[in-house]
Amino acid sequence: MSGTVEARLKSLGLELPVPAAPIANYVPFTRSGAIVVISGQIPLRDGKMHHIGKLGAGMSIEEAQQAARLCALNILAQLKAAAGDLDNVKRCLRLGGFVNCTPDFTQQPQVVNGASDLMVAVFGDAGKHARTAVGVPSLPGGVAVEVDAMFELGS
């Protein structure tokens, strides 16, 4: 364990997973100068997909928020791989949330709060970010949520 940010994670009862390998022809993150862009992360834990389902068709908002939180934890694992240490992160710039839902489901922002709330809990004010929360008809493996991100690293 290193640094203040990982100590905050531990105080929240969370541990960074091993960063997931890509499942198609892409890289898990790219870095240009001080900007790191993290590819979309799904709710994987121990190599298995979790939170399979569709909002508006049986999955609760609370379960989907947990899915978004797990996506955010996977984002942080990729970010640590990119930055070397989470204490090198200056701020979270943006999250993009994709919610697997029926056409009449309209609470995507509440679902993606699961990821946003974790970023603020971990980084404080530096975790506040711009965001998108959109509904989609399906996601890889039938998961409920996918989240991508952009961060700025310090010098």
LINVEN-V689374 format. One line per field, one symbol per residue. burial: # if it has 16 or more other C-alpha atoms within 10 Angstrom, else .. A space follows every 50 residues. Layout:
BEGIN
burial=???
END
This chain:
BEGIN
burial=....##..#......##.##.......##.....##########.....# ######..#.#.##################.##.################ #.....###.#########.###..####.#.####.##...######## ###..
END
